[in-house]
């Protein structure tokens, strides 16, 4: 469940005060709640129609740890991200050439040899951070817990 905050302004003795009032966000009966992101509510007709409409991919049954292609055409298993083969029509699952690691901010790719070598090569430091897991042929972003290499 989520809340929208409406701002109410009213005048008291010439001064404006702001009050935050939480209001429950409810989708219309013919809509489904995407959970977060934009759009928030989509038509039930868009469920399992082969195109991702919710930011999370929820409408197409994408598990939360899957990678959603930038063009929202599909979602893929995490181990298919940066595995050397295009699985997304737009190629967003292969942001770097083979043998390179994508910085999490998308700014550049660095050679795998520079991944967790003690020197921050990515401007955001993601090549040295604990948020990534190195797997046989790919580097995956973890959402919650950090697994060991």
N, CA, C and O atoms as a GROMACS GRO file, in nm:
protein
  596
    1UNK      N    1   0.083  -0.116   0.000
    1UNK     CA    2   0.000   0.000   0.000
    1UNK      C    3   0.089   0.123   0.000
    1UNK      O    4   0.194   0.123   0.064
    2UNK      N    5   0.050   0.226  -0.068
    2UNK     CA    6   0.132   0.347  -0.071
    2UNK      C    7   0.045   0.468  -0.044
    2UNK      O    8  -0.078   0.462  -0.046
    3UNK      N    9   0.112   0.577  -0.020
    3UNK     CA   10   0.041   0.699   0.013
    3UNK      C   11   0.090   0.813  -0.075
    3UNK      O   12   0.208   0.824  -0.106
    4UNK      N   13  -0.002   0.897  -0.112
    4UNK     CA   14   0.030   1.023  -0.178
    4UNK      C   15   0.013   1.130  -0.073
    4UNK      O   16  -0.072   1.119   0.015
    5UNK      N   17   0.092   1.232  -0.081
    5UNK     CA   18   0.077   1.340   0.015
    5UNK      C   19   0.021   1.462  -0.057
    5UNK      O   20   0.078   1.511  -0.154
    6UNK      N   21  -0.091   1.508  -0.008
    6UNK     CA   22  -0.153   1.628  -0.062
    6UNK      C   23  -0.115   1.744   0.028
    6UNK      O   24  -0.112   1.732   0.150
    7UNK      N   25  -0.087   1.854  -0.033
    7UNK     CA   26  -0.049   1.972   0.042
    7UNK      C   27  -0.169   2.066   0.050
    7UNK      O   28  -0.226   2.105  -0.052
    8UNK      N   29  -0.204   2.100   0.169
    8UNK     CA   30  -0.314   2.193   0.190
    8UNK      C   31  -0.256   2.322   0.246
    8UNK      O   32  -0.182   2.321   0.345
    9UNK      N   33  -0.290   2.431   0.185
    9UNK     CA   34  -0.243   2.560   0.232
    9UNK      C   35  -0.362   2.639   0.284
    9UNK      O   36  -0.468   2.641   0.222
   10UNK      N   37  -0.343   2.700   0.394
   10UNK     CA   38  -0.449   2.784   0.446
   10UNK      C   39  -0.386   2.902   0.519
   10UNK      O   40  -0.272   2.896   0.564
   11UNK      N   41  -0.461   3.005   0.530
   11UNK     CA   42  -0.409   3.128   0.587
   11UNK      C   43  -0.456   3.144   0.731
   11UNK      O   44  -0.574   3.127   0.762
   12UNK      N   45  -0.361   3.175   0.816
   12UNK     CA   46  -0.393   3.204   0.955
   12UNK      C   47  -0.320   3.333   0.991
   12UNK      O   48  -0.197   3.336   0.994
   13UNK      N   49  -0.394   3.435   1.017
   13UNK     CA   50  -0.335   3.565   1.054
   13UNK      C   51  -0.233   3.612   0.951
   13UNK      O   52  -0.130   3.669   0.989
   14UNK      N   53  -0.259   3.590   0.825
   14UNK     CA   54  -0.170   3.637   0.721
   14UNK      C   55  -0.051   3.546   0.694
   14UNK      O   56   0.028   3.576   0.604
   15UNK      N   57  -0.035   3.438   0.767
   15UNK     CA   58   0.075   3.344   0.746
   15UNK      C   59   0.020   3.216   0.683
   15UNK      O   60  -0.089   3.170   0.716
   16UNK      N   61   0.097   3.161   0.592
   16UNK     CA   62   0.055   3.036   0.528
   16UNK      C   63   0.119   2.918   0.600
   16UNK      O   64   0.240   2.917   0.624
   17UNK      N   65   0.040   2.822   0.633
   17UNK     CA   66   0.087   2.700   0.697
   17UNK      C   67   0.065   2.584   0.602
   17UNK      O   68  -0.030   2.583   0.525
   18UNK      N   69   0.153   2.486   0.608
   18UNK     CA   70   0.140   2.371   0.520
   18UNK      C   71   0.114   2.248   0.606
   18UNK      O   72   0.185   2.223   0.704
   19UNK      N   73   0.014   2.173   0.569
   19UNK     CA   74  -0.017   2.049   0.640
   19UNK      C   75  -0.007   1.933   0.543
   19UNK      O   76  -0.053   1.943   0.429
   20UNK      N   77   0.054   1.825   0.586
   20UNK     CA   78   0.063   1.704   0.504
   20UNK      C   79  -0.044   1.608   0.548
   20UNK      O   80  -0.052   1.571   0.666
   21UNK      N   81  -0.126   1.566   0.455
   21UNK     CA   82  -0.231   1.472   0.486
   21UNK      C   83  -0.214   1.350   0.398
   21UNK      O   84  -0.228   1.359   0.276
   22UNK      N   85  -0.185   1.233   0.458
   22UNK     CA   86  -0.171   1.114   0.375
   22UNK      C   87  -0.305   1.070   0.318
   22UNK      O   88  -0.406   1.067   0.389
   23UNK      N   89  -0.305   1.036   0.192
   23UNK     CA   90  -0.426   0.990   0.125
   23UNK      C   91  -0.391   0.858   0.057
   23UNK      O   92  -0.294   0.850  -0.018
   24UNK      N   93  -0.468   0.756   0.081
   24UNK     CA   94  -0.445   0.625   0.023
   24UNK      C   95  -0.461   0.631  -0.128
   24UNK      O   96  -0.560   0.684  -0.178
   25UNK      N   97  -0.363   0.577  -0.202
   25UNK     CA   98  -0.371   0.572  -0.347
   25UNK      C   99  -0.444   0.444  -0.385
   25UNK      O  100  -0.400   0.335  -0.348
   26UNK      N  101  -0.551   0.456  -0.458
   26UNK     CA  102  -0.630   0.340  -0.497
   26UNK      C  103  -0.649   0.343  -0.648
   26UNK      O  104  -0.689   0.445  -0.704
   27UNK      N  105  -0.620   0.230  -0.712
   27UNK     CA  106  -0.645   0.220  -0.855
   27UNK      C  107  -0.794   0.198  -0.879
   27UNK      O  108  -0.865   0.148  -0.791
   28UNK      N  109  -0.839   0.234  -0.996
   28UNK     CA  110  -0.979   0.215  -1.032
   28UNK      C  111  -1.008   0.066  -1.046
   28UNK      O  112  -0.915  -0.013  -1.063
   29UNK      N  113  -1.134   0.024  -1.039
   29UNK     CA  114  -1.169  -0.119  -1.044
   29UNK      C  115  -1.116  -0.194  -1.166
   29UNK      O  116  -1.089  -0.314  -1.158
   30UNK      N  117  -1.100  -0.127  -1.278
   30UNK     CA  118  -1.053  -0.193  -1.400
   30UNK      C  119  -0.901  -0.180  -1.416
   30UNK      O  120  -0.846  -0.210  -1.522
   31UNK      N  121  -0.833  -0.136  -1.309
   31UNK     CA  122  -0.688  -0.120  -1.313
   31UNK      C  123  -0.620  -0.210  -1.211
   31UNK      O  124  -0.683  -0.263  -1.119
   32UNK      N  125  -0.489  -0.227  -1.230
   32UNK     CA  126  -0.406  -0.302  -1.135
   32UNK      C  127  -0.295  -0.209  -1.087
   32UNK      O  128  -0.246  -0.124  -1.162
   33UNK      N  129  -0.256  -0.226  -0.961
   33UNK     CA  130  -0.153  -0.143  -0.899
   33UNK      C  131  -0.015  -0.199  -0.934
   33UNK      O  132   0.013  -0.316  -0.906
   34UNK      N  133   0.071  -0.117  -0.994
   34UNK     CA  134   0.207  -0.160  -1.030
   34UNK      C  135   0.298  -0.169  -0.908
   34UNK      O  136   0.408  -0.225  -0.918
   35UNK      N  137   0.257  -0.116  -0.795
   35UNK     CA  138   0.337  -0.123  -0.674
   35UNK      C  139   0.423  -0.001  -0.651
   35UNK      O  140   0.426   0.052  -0.540
   36UNK      N  141   0.495   0.045  -0.753
   36UNK     CA  142   0.576   0.166  -0.743
   36UNK      C  143   0.611   0.210  -0.884
   36UNK      O  144   0.581   0.141  -0.981
   37UNK      N  145   0.675   0.324  -0.894
   37UNK     CA  146   0.717   0.376  -1.023
   37UNK      C  147   0.603   0.442  -1.098
   37UNK      O  148   0.497   0.470  -1.042
   38UNK      N  149   0.627   0.466  -1.224
   38UNK     CA  150   0.528   0.533  -1.307
   38UNK      C  151   0.514   0.452  -1.436
   38UNK      O  152   0.617   0.416  -1.493
   39UNK      N  153   0.397   0.421  -1.485
   39UNK     CA  154   0.269   0.458  -1.425
   39UNK      C  155   0.242   0.375  -1.299
   39UNK      O  156   0.294   0.265  -1.284
   40UNK      N  157   0.161   0.429  -1.212
   40UNK     CA  158   0.128   0.362  -1.087
   40UNK      C  159   0.018   0.258  -1.108
   40UNK      O  160   0.025   0.148  -1.054
   41UNK      N  161  -0.084   0.294  -1.185
   41UNK     CA  162  -0.196   0.203  -1.214
   41UNK      C  163  -0.204   0.181  -1.364
   41UNK      O  164  -0.187   0.275  -1.443
   42UNK      N  165  -0.228   0.058  -1.404
   42UNK     CA  166  -0.246   0.028  -1.547
   42UNK      C  167  -0.375  -0.052  -1.564
   42UNK      O  168  -0.425  -0.113  -1.470
   43UNK      N  169  -0.426  -0.052  -1.686
   43UNK     CA  170  -0.547  -0.128  -1.717
   43UNK      C  171  -0.520  -0.277  -1.702
   43UNK      O  172  -0.412  -0.325  -1.736
   44UNK      N  173  -0.617  -0.351  -1.650
   44UNK     CA  174  -0.603  -0.496  -1.635
   44UNK      C  175  -0.583  -0.563  -1.771
   44UNK      O  176  -0.529  -0.674  -1.778
   45UNK      N  177  -0.627  -0.497  -1.878
   45UNK     CA  178  -0.610  -0.551  -2.013
   45UNK      C  179  -0.462  -0.560  -2.051
   45UNK      O  180  -0.426  -0.636  -2.141
   46UNK      N  181  -0.377  -0.483  -1.983
   46UNK     CA  182  -0.234  -0.483  -2.014
   46UNK      C  183  -0.157  -0.592  -1.940
   46UNK      O  184  -0.036  -0.607  -1.961
   47UNK      N  185  -0.225  -0.669  -1.855
   47UNK     CA  186  -0.159  -0.779  -1.784
   47UNK      C  187  -0.126  -0.891  -1.882
   47UNK      O  188  -0.211  -0.932  -1.961
   48UNK      N  189  -0.004  -0.939  -1.878
   48UNK     CA  190   0.040  -1.051  -1.961
   48UNK      C  191   0.010  -1.033  -2.109
   48UNK      O  192  -0.030  -1.128  -2.177
   49UNK      N  193   0.029  -0.911  -2.159
   49UNK     CA  194   0.006  -0.884  -2.301
   49UNK      C  195   0.135  -0.888  -2.382
   49UNK      O  196   0.135  -0.857  -2.502
   50UNK      N  197   0.245  -0.926  -2.318
   50UNK     CA  198   0.372  -0.935  -2.387
   50UNK      C  199   0.454  -0.808  -2.385
   50UNK      O  200   0.566  -0.807  -2.437
   51UNK      N  201   0.403  -0.701  -2.326
   51UNK     CA  202   0.476  -0.575  -2.316
   51UNK      C  203   0.475  -0.528  -2.172
   51UNK      O  204   0.370  -0.525  -2.107
   52UNK      N  205   0.592  -0.494  -2.121
   52UNK     CA  206   0.603  -0.447  -1.983
   52UNK      C  207   0.554  -0.304  -1.974
   52UNK      O  208   0.607  -0.214  -2.040
   53UNK      N  209   0.454  -0.282  -1.892
   53UNK     CA  210   0.399  -0.149  -1.871
   53UNK      C  211   0.437  -0.093  -1.734
   53UNK      O  212   0.459   0.027  -1.720
   54UNK      N  213   0.445  -0.179  -1.633
   54UNK     CA  214   0.487  -0.137  -1.499
   54UNK      C  215   0.639  -0.128  -1.497
   54UNK      O  216   0.707  -0.210  -1.559
   55UNK      N  217   0.692  -0.030  -1.427
   55UNK     CA  218   0.836  -0.012  -1.415
   55UNK      C  219   0.906  -0.140  -1.369
   55UNK      O  220   1.015  -0.172  -1.416
   56UNK      N  221   0.843  -0.212  -1.278
   56UNK     CA  222   0.902  -0.333  -1.220
   56UNK      C  223   0.885  -0.458  -1.306
   56UNK      O  224   0.949  -0.560  -1.280
   57UNK      N  225   0.800  -0.451  -1.408
   57UNK     CA  226   0.772  -0.569  -1.489
   57UNK      C  227   0.667  -0.659  -1.426
   57UNK      O  228   0.641  -0.768  -1.477
   58UNK      N  229   0.608  -0.614  -1.318
   58UNK     CA  230   0.508  -0.692  -1.244
   58UNK      C  231   0.393  -0.738  -1.334
   58UNK      O  232   0.342  -0.848  -1.317
   59UNK      N  233   0.353  -0.654  -1.428
   59UNK     CA  234   0.239  -0.688  -1.514
   59UNK      C  235   0.268  -0.804  -1.608
   59UNK      O  236   0.175  -0.863  -1.664
   60UNK      N  237   0.394  -0.837  -1.626
   60UNK     CA  238   0.431  -0.950  -1.713
   60UNK      C  239   0.491  -1.065  -1.632
   60UNK      O  240   0.551  -1.156  -1.688
   61UNK      N  241   0.473  -1.059  -1.501
   61UNK     CA  242   0.520  -1.168  -1.416
   61UNK      C  243   0.669  -1.171  -1.393
   61UNK      O  244   0.725  -1.276  -1.360
   62UNK      N  245   0.736  -1.057  -1.408
   62UNK     CA  246   0.881  -1.053  -1.385
   62UNK      C  247   0.911  -1.060  -1.236
   62UNK      O  248   0.862  -0.976  -1.160
   63UNK      N  249   0.991  -1.156  -1.193
   63UNK     CA  250   1.033  -1.157  -1.052
   63UNK      C  251   1.115  -1.032  -1.022
   63UNK      O  252   1.178  -0.976  -1.111
   64UNK      N  253   1.114  -0.989  -0.898
   64UNK     CA  254   1.177  -0.862  -0.861
   64UNK      C  255   1.327  -0.858  -0.886
   64UNK      O  256   1.383  -0.750  -0.902
   65UNK      N  257   1.394  -0.972  -0.889
   65UNK     CA  258   1.539  -0.973  -0.909
   65UNK      C  259   1.579  -0.983  -1.057
   65UNK      O  260   1.698  -0.982  -1.088
   66UNK      N  261   1.483  -0.992  -1.148
   66UNK     CA  262   1.512  -1.000  -1.291
   66UNK      C  263   1.550  -0.863  -1.346
   66UNK      O  264   1.515  -0.760  -1.287
   67UNK      N  265   1.622  -0.862  -1.457
   67UNK     CA  266   1.660  -0.739  -1.527
   67UNK      C  267   1.550  -0.704  -1.626
   67UNK      O  268   1.514  -0.787  -1.710
   68UNK      N  269   1.497  -0.583  -1.618
   68UNK     CA  270   1.395  -0.536  -1.712
   68UNK      C  271   1.466  -0.457  -1.821
   68UNK      O  272   1.536  -0.361  -1.792
   69UNK      N  273   1.447  -0.497  -1.947
   69UNK     CA  274   1.509  -0.428  -2.060
   69UNK      C  275   1.465  -0.282  -2.062
   69UNK      O  276   1.352  -0.250  -2.025
   70UNK      N  277   1.556  -0.194  -2.107
   70UNK     CA  278   1.524  -0.050  -2.108
   70UNK      C  279   1.401  -0.019  -2.191
   70UNK      O  280   1.323   0.070  -2.155
   71UNK      N  281   1.382  -0.090  -2.302
   71UNK     CA  282   1.264  -0.064  -2.386
   71UNK      C  283   1.139  -0.131  -2.331
   71UNK      O  284   1.032  -0.124  -2.392
   72UNK      N  285   1.153  -0.196  -2.215
   72UNK     CA  286   1.043  -0.264  -2.147
   72UNK      C  287   0.979  -0.374  -2.231
   72UNK      O  288   0.862  -0.407  -2.212
   73UNK      N  289   1.055  -0.432  -2.324
   73UNK     CA  290   1.001  -0.537  -2.409
   73UNK      C  291   0.994  -0.671  -2.336
   73UNK      O  292   0.907  -0.753  -2.365
   74UNK      N  293   1.084  -0.693  -2.243
   74UNK     CA  294   1.088  -0.819  -2.170
   74UNK      C  295   1.173  -0.805  -2.044
   74UNK      O  296   1.233  -0.700  -2.019
   75UNK      N  297   1.175  -0.911  -1.966
   75UNK     CA  298   1.266  -0.917  -1.851
   75UNK      C  299   1.343  -1.047  -1.863
   75UNK      O  300   1.293  -1.147  -1.915
   76UNK      N  301   1.466  -1.044  -1.815
   76UNK     CA  302   1.552  -1.161  -1.829
   76UNK      C  303   1.611  -1.201  -1.694
   76UNK      O  304   1.618  -1.121  -1.601
   77UNK      N  305   1.652  -1.327  -1.685
   77UNK     CA  306   1.715  -1.377  -1.563
   77UNK      C  307   1.846  -1.303  -1.541
   77UNK      O  308   1.914  -1.268  -1.637
   78UNK      N  309   1.882  -1.279  -1.416
   78UNK     CA  310   2.003  -1.202  -1.387
   78UNK      C  311   2.130  -1.259  -1.450
   78UNK      O  312   2.218  -1.184  -1.490
   79UNK      N  313   2.141  -1.392  -1.458
   79UNK     CA  314   2.262  -1.450  -1.515
   79UNK      C  315   2.276  -1.427  -1.665
   79UNK      O  316   2.383  -1.452  -1.721
   80UNK      N  317   2.171  -1.380  -1.732
   80UNK     CA  318   2.178  -1.349  -1.874
   80UNK      C  319   2.226  -1.207  -1.901
   80UNK      O  320   2.257  -1.171  -2.014
   81UNK      N  321   2.233  -1.124  -1.795
   81UNK     CA  322   2.282  -0.987  -1.809
   81UNK      C  323   2.433  -0.991  -1.832
   81UNK      O  324   2.506  -1.056  -1.757
   82UNK      N  325   2.479  -0.921  -1.935
   82UNK     CA  326   2.621  -0.909  -1.969
   82UNK      C  327   2.687  -1.047  -1.985
   82UNK      O  328   2.797  -1.071  -1.936
   83UNK      N  329   2.616  -1.138  -2.056
   83UNK     CA  330   2.672  -1.272  -2.080
   83UNK      C  331   2.728  -1.287  -2.221
   83UNK      O  332   2.767  -1.397  -2.261
   84UNK      N  333   2.732  -1.178  -2.298
   84UNK     CA  334   2.786  -1.182  -2.433
   84UNK      C  335   2.682  -1.206  -2.541
   84UNK      O  336   2.715  -1.203  -2.659
   85UNK      N  337   2.557  -1.230  -2.503
   85UNK     CA  338   2.448  -1.252  -2.599
   85UNK      C  339   2.336  -1.154  -2.572
   85UNK      O  340   2.300  -1.130  -2.457
   86UNK      N  341   2.281  -1.097  -2.679
   86UNK     CA  342   2.169  -1.003  -2.663
   86UNK      C  343   2.040  -1.078  -2.638
   86UNK      O  344   1.999  -1.162  -2.718
   87UNK      N  345   1.977  -1.047  -2.526
   87UNK     CA  346   1.847  -1.105  -2.494
   87UNK      C  347   1.738  -0.999  -2.500
   87UNK      O  348   1.620  -1.032  -2.515
   88UNK      N  349   1.776  -0.873  -2.487
   88UNK     CA  350   1.682  -0.761  -2.500
   88UNK      C  351   1.690  -0.710  -2.644
   88UNK      O  352   1.798  -0.701  -2.700
   89UNK      N  353   1.576  -0.678  -2.702
   89UNK     CA  354   1.574  -0.628  -2.840
   89UNK      C  355   1.658  -0.502  -2.855
   89UNK      O  356   1.719  -0.480  -2.959
   90UNK      N  357   1.662  -0.418  -2.749
   90UNK     CA  358   1.738  -0.294  -2.756
   90UNK      C  359   1.884  -0.310  -2.713
   90UNK      O  360   1.960  -0.213  -2.714
   91UNK      N  361   1.924  -0.432  -2.676
   91UNK     CA  362   2.062  -0.458  -2.636
   91UNK      C  363   2.099  -0.406  -2.498
   91UNK      O  364   2.217  -0.407  -2.462
   92UNK      N  365   2.002  -0.362  -2.420
   92UNK     CA  366   2.033  -0.302  -2.290
   92UNK      C  367   2.089  -0.403  -2.189
   92UNK      O  368   2.144  -0.363  -2.086
   93UNK      N  369   2.076  -0.532  -2.218
   93UNK     CA  370   2.134  -0.633  -2.128
   93UNK      C  371   2.283  -0.654  -2.156
   93UNK      O  372   2.349  -0.727  -2.083
   94UNK      N  373   2.334  -0.592  -2.261
   94UNK     CA  374   2.476  -0.602  -2.297
   94UNK      C  375   2.534  -0.462  -2.311
   94UNK      O  376   2.570  -0.420  -2.422
   95UNK      N  377   2.544  -0.387  -2.200
   95UNK     CA  378   2.590  -0.249  -2.210
   95UNK      C  379   2.740  -0.236  -2.239
   95UNK      O  380   2.785  -0.128  -2.276
   96UNK      N  381   2.816  -0.343  -2.224
   96UNK     CA  382   2.961  -0.337  -2.244
   96UNK      C  383   3.007  -0.447  -2.339
   96UNK      O  384   2.941  -0.549  -2.354
   97UNK      N  385   3.122  -0.424  -2.404
   97UNK     CA  386   3.180  -0.530  -2.487
   97UNK      C  387   3.222  -0.649  -2.401
   97UNK      O  388   3.238  -0.633  -2.280
   98UNK      N  389   3.240  -0.767  -2.460
   98UNK     CA  390   3.284  -0.884  -2.383
   98UNK      C  391   3.412  -0.853  -2.306
   98UNK      O  392   3.502  -0.786  -2.356
   99UNK      N  393   3.419  -0.905  -2.184
   99UNK     CA  394   3.538  -0.885  -2.102
   99UNK      C  395   3.541  -0.754  -2.025
   99UNK      O  396   3.640  -0.721  -1.961
  100UNK      N  397   3.430  -0.678  -2.032
  100UNK     CA  398   3.425  -0.552  -1.960
  100UNK      C  399   3.308  -0.549  -1.864
  100UNK      O  400   3.210  -0.622  -1.880
  101UNK      N  401   3.319  -0.464  -1.765
  101UNK     CA  402   3.223  -0.451  -1.656
  101UNK      C  403   3.153  -0.315  -1.666
  101UNK      O  404   3.221  -0.213  -1.682
  102UNK      N  405   3.018  -0.311  -1.655
  102UNK     CA  406   2.949  -0.182  -1.660
  102UNK      C  407   2.946  -0.114  -1.523
  102UNK      O  408   2.909  -0.177  -1.424
  103UNK      N  409   2.984   0.012  -1.517
  103UNK     CA  410   2.970   0.089  -1.393
  103UNK      C  411   2.821   0.103  -1.366
  103UNK      O  412   2.743   0.116  -1.461
  104UNK      N  413   2.780   0.101  -1.240
  104UNK     CA  414   2.636   0.101  -1.210
  104UNK      C  415   2.567   0.230  -1.252
  104UNK      O  416   2.446   0.229  -1.273
  105UNK      N  417   2.641   0.340  -1.265
  105UNK     CA  418   2.578   0.465  -1.310
  105UNK      C  419   2.570   0.474  -1.462
  105UNK      O  420   2.519   0.573  -1.515
  106UNK      N  421   2.620   0.372  -1.532
  106UNK     CA  422   2.614   0.368  -1.678
  106UNK      C  423   2.713   0.459  -1.746
  106UNK      O  424   2.707   0.476  -1.868
  107UNK      N  425   2.805   0.518  -1.672
  107UNK     CA  426   2.898   0.616  -1.729
  107UNK      C  427   3.001   0.554  -1.822
  107UNK      O  428   3.040   0.616  -1.921
  108UNK      N  429   3.046   0.432  -1.791
  108UNK     CA  430   3.147   0.368  -1.877
  108UNK      C  431   3.159   0.221  -1.844
  108UNK      O  432   3.098   0.170  -1.750
  109UNK      N  433   3.241   0.154  -1.923
  109UNK     CA  434   3.272   0.014  -1.902
  109UNK      C  435   3.421   0.005  -1.869
  109UNK      O  436   3.502   0.079  -1.923
  110UNK      N  437   3.455  -0.087  -1.780
  110UNK     CA  438   3.596  -0.107  -1.745
  110UNK      C  439   3.631  -0.254  -1.764
  110UNK      O  440   3.542  -0.339  -1.755
  111UNK      N  441   3.758  -0.286  -1.790
  111UNK     CA  442   3.798  -0.426  -1.805
  111UNK      C  443   3.773  -0.504  -1.676
  111UNK      O  444   3.788  -0.450  -1.566
  112UNK      N  445   3.734  -0.631  -1.689
  112UNK     CA  446   3.708  -0.714  -1.571
  112UNK      C  447   3.828  -0.718  -1.477
  112UNK      O  448   3.811  -0.732  -1.355
  113UNK      N  449   3.950  -0.706  -1.531
  113UNK     CA  450   4.071  -0.708  -1.448
  113UNK      C  451   4.073  -0.591  -1.349
  113UNK      O  452   4.141  -0.599  -1.246
  114UNK      N  453   4.000  -0.484  -1.378
  114UNK     CA  454   3.997  -0.369  -1.288
  114UNK      C  455   3.882  -0.376  -1.188
  114UNK      O  456   3.867  -0.288  -1.104
  115UNK      N  457   3.801  -0.482  -1.197
  115UNK     CA  458   3.688  -0.500  -1.105
  115UNK      C  459   3.741  -0.546  -0.970
  115UNK      O  460   3.811  -0.647  -0.962
  116UNK      N  461   3.708  -0.475  -0.865
  116UNK     CA  462   3.750  -0.502  -0.727
  116UNK      C  463   3.900  -0.526  -0.716
  116UNK      O  464   3.945  -0.625  -0.658
  117UNK      N  465   3.977  -0.433  -0.773
  117UNK     CA  466   4.123  -0.441  -0.765
  117UNK      C  467   4.180  -0.341  -0.664
  117UNK      O  468   4.302  -0.323  -0.657
  118UNK      N  469   4.094  -0.276  -0.587
  118UNK     CA  470   4.140  -0.180  -0.487
  118UNK      C  471   4.148  -0.038  -0.536
  118UNK      O  472   4.177   0.053  -0.459
  119UNK      N  473   4.122  -0.016  -0.665
  119UNK     CA  474   4.126   0.119  -0.723
  119UNK      C  475   3.989   0.149  -0.783
  119UNK      O  476   3.937   0.070  -0.861
  120UNK      N  477   3.931   0.263  -0.746
  120UNK     CA  478   3.800   0.300  -0.802
  120UNK      C  479   3.818   0.351  -0.944
  120UNK      O  480   3.871   0.461  -0.966
  121UNK      N  481   3.775   0.272  -1.041
  121UNK     CA  482   3.782   0.310  -1.181
  121UNK      C  483   3.651   0.370  -1.230
  121UNK      O  484   3.651   0.450  -1.324
  122UNK      N  485   3.540   0.333  -1.168
  122UNK     CA  486   3.409   0.392  -1.201
  122UNK      C  487   3.394   0.520  -1.119
  122UNK      O  488   3.434   0.525  -1.003
  123UNK      N  489   3.336   0.623  -1.179
  123UNK     CA  490   3.320   0.751  -1.108
  123UNK      C  491   3.234   0.736  -0.984
  123UNK      O  492   3.248   0.814  -0.889
  124UNK      N  493   3.144   0.637  -0.982
  124UNK     CA  494   3.057   0.616  -0.866
  124UNK      C  495   3.115   0.512  -0.769
  124UNK      O  496   3.054   0.481  -0.667
  125UNK      N  497   3.233   0.458  -0.800
  125UNK     CA  498   3.298   0.360  -0.713
  125UNK      C  499   3.236   0.222  -0.716
  125UNK      O  500   3.270   0.137  -0.634
  126UNK      N  501   3.144   0.199  -0.809
  126UNK     CA  502   3.071   0.072  -0.811
  126UNK      C  503   3.159  -0.049  -0.843
  126UNK      O  504   3.120  -0.162  -0.813
  127UNK      N  505   3.275  -0.029  -0.903
  127UNK     CA  506   3.363  -0.142  -0.932
  127UNK      C  507   3.434  -0.192  -0.806
  127UNK      O  508   3.493  -0.300  -0.807
  128UNK      N  509   3.428  -0.116  -0.699
  128UNK     CA  510   3.491  -0.156  -0.573
  128UNK      C  511   3.388  -0.179  -0.463
  128UNK      O  512   3.424  -0.226  -0.355
  129UNK      N  513   3.263  -0.148  -0.489
  129UNK     CA  514   3.159  -0.161  -0.388
  129UNK      C  515   3.118  -0.304  -0.363
  129UNK      O  516   3.154  -0.395  -0.438
  130UNK      N  517   3.041  -0.323  -0.257
  130UNK     CA  518   2.992  -0.456  -0.220
  130UNK      C  519   2.860  -0.491  -0.287
  130UNK      O  520   2.806  -0.599  -0.262
  131UNK      N  521   2.805  -0.403  -0.371
  131UNK     CA  522   2.674  -0.429  -0.428
  131UNK      C  523   2.677  -0.519  -0.551
  131UNK      O  524   2.572  -0.552  -0.606
  132UNK      N  525   2.796  -0.560  -0.595
  132UNK     CA  526   2.806  -0.644  -0.713
  132UNK      C  527   2.855  -0.783  -0.680
  132UNK      O  528   2.929  -0.804  -0.583
  133UNK      N  529   2.813  -0.878  -0.761
  133UNK     CA  530   2.857  -1.017  -0.747
  133UNK      C  531   2.918  -1.058  -0.880
  133UNK      O  532   2.859  -1.035  -0.985
  134UNK      N  533   3.034  -1.119  -0.876
  134UNK     CA  534   3.096  -1.167  -0.999
  134UNK      C  535   3.060  -1.312  -1.017
  134UNK      O  536   3.082  -1.394  -0.927
  135UNK      N  537   3.007  -1.345  -1.130
  135UNK     CA  538   2.967  -1.481  -1.162
  135UNK      C  539   3.050  -1.526  -1.282
  135UNK      O  540   3.119  -1.443  -1.342
  136UNK      N  541   3.047  -1.653  -1.318
  136UNK     CA  542   3.130  -1.709  -1.426
  136UNK      C  543   3.157  -1.610  -1.539
  136UNK      O  544   3.272  -1.580  -1.569
  137UNK      N  545   3.052  -1.561  -1.601
  137UNK     CA  546   3.072  -1.478  -1.720
  137UNK      C  547   3.008  -1.341  -1.709
  137UNK      O  548   3.006  -1.266  -1.806
  138UNK      N  549   2.956  -1.308  -1.593
  138UNK     CA  550   2.889  -1.178  -1.587
  138UNK      C  551   2.898  -1.117  -1.448
  138UNK      O  552   2.931  -1.184  -1.350
  139UNK      N  553   2.868  -0.992  -1.442
  139UNK     CA  554   2.864  -0.919  -1.317
  139UNK      C  555   2.720  -0.880  -1.294
  139UNK      O  556   2.656  -0.824  -1.382
  140UNK      N  557   2.668  -0.911  -1.176
  140UNK     CA  558   2.527  -0.888  -1.148
  140UNK      C  559   2.509  -0.791  -1.034
  140UNK      O  560   2.586  -0.792  -0.938
  141UNK      N  561   2.408  -0.708  -1.042
  141UNK     CA  562   2.375  -0.616  -0.935
  141UNK      C  563   2.282  -0.688  -0.838
  141UNK      O  564   2.179  -0.741  -0.878
  142UNK      N  565   2.320  -0.689  -0.711
  142UNK     CA  566   2.236  -0.752  -0.609
  142UNK      C  567   2.142  -0.648  -0.552
  142UNK      O  568   2.180  -0.532  -0.535
  143UNK      N  569   2.021  -0.687  -0.525
  143UNK     CA  570   1.924  -0.593  -0.471
  143UNK      C  571   1.924  -0.589  -0.320
  143UNK      O  572   1.901  -0.483  -0.262
  144UNK      N  573   1.950  -0.699  -0.255
  144UNK     CA  574   1.940  -0.696  -0.110
  144UNK      C  575   2.069  -0.743  -0.044
  144UNK      O  576   2.148  -0.661   0.002
  145UNK      N  577   2.091  -0.871  -0.041
  145UNK     CA  578   2.209  -0.921   0.029
  145UNK      C  579   2.327  -0.935  -0.065
  145UNK      O  580   2.311  -0.949  -0.186
  146UNK      N  581   2.444  -0.932  -0.008
  146UNK     CA  582   2.566  -0.948  -0.085
  146UNK      C  583   2.610  -1.094  -0.072
  146UNK      O  584   2.623  -1.147   0.038
  147UNK      N  585   2.631  -1.156  -0.186
  147UNK     CA  586   2.678  -1.294  -0.186
  147UNK      C  587   2.828  -1.293  -0.213
  147UNK      O  588   2.879  -1.201  -0.277
  148UNK      N  589   2.897  -1.391  -0.166
  148UNK     CA  590   3.042  -1.395  -0.188
  148UNK      C  591   3.074  -1.446  -0.326
  148UNK      O  592   2.994  -1.516  -0.390
  149UNK      N  593   3.195  -1.410  -0.373
  149UNK     CA  594   3.240  -1.453  -0.505
  149UNK      C  595   3.283  -1.596  -0.505
  149UNK      O  596   3.324  -1.648  -0.609
   0.00000   0.00000   0.00000
